[in-house]
Structures are given as C-alpha cells and as structure tokens.
Amino acid sequence: MELWNHIYYYFNPIAFDLGFIKIYWYGVAYLLALFTALYFAKYIIKKGNA
C-alpha cells in the first residue's frame, strides 16, 4: 500500500520515446477519446437514430 502514496514519483508521463519525438499519455488518451467518439457517431448514424 506504500506504493499508492508515492505513485506520482514512479509514473512516467512519456508513453513512447521515438528519439526525435515523444508521445505523452495524455496525447494517447485524447486520440483514444477521439476515435471512440467517431466510432460511436458512425454507429448512431448507421443505426438511424440521429
């Protein structure tokens, strides 16, 4: 349980480091949210409830 008290000390905000570009976790979360919203919108339009 001691780890949860210091979780931010161990958390690395960089998800991927490709050398010339760094991709952060919040960027991954934004992209995941965008693609989920687009998929859901396509589903609603295809279903015809819009």
Stockholm file with secondary structure:
# STOCKHOLM 1.0

chainA/1-50         MELWNHIYYYFNPIAFDLGFIKIYWYGVAYLLALFTALYFAKYIIKKGNA
#=GR chainA/1-50 SS CHHHHTHHHHCCSEEEECSSCEEEHHHHHHHHHHHHHHHHHHHHHHHTCC
#=GC SS_cons        CHHHHTHHHHCCSEEEECSSCEEEHHHHHHHHHHHHHHHHHHHHHHHTCC
//
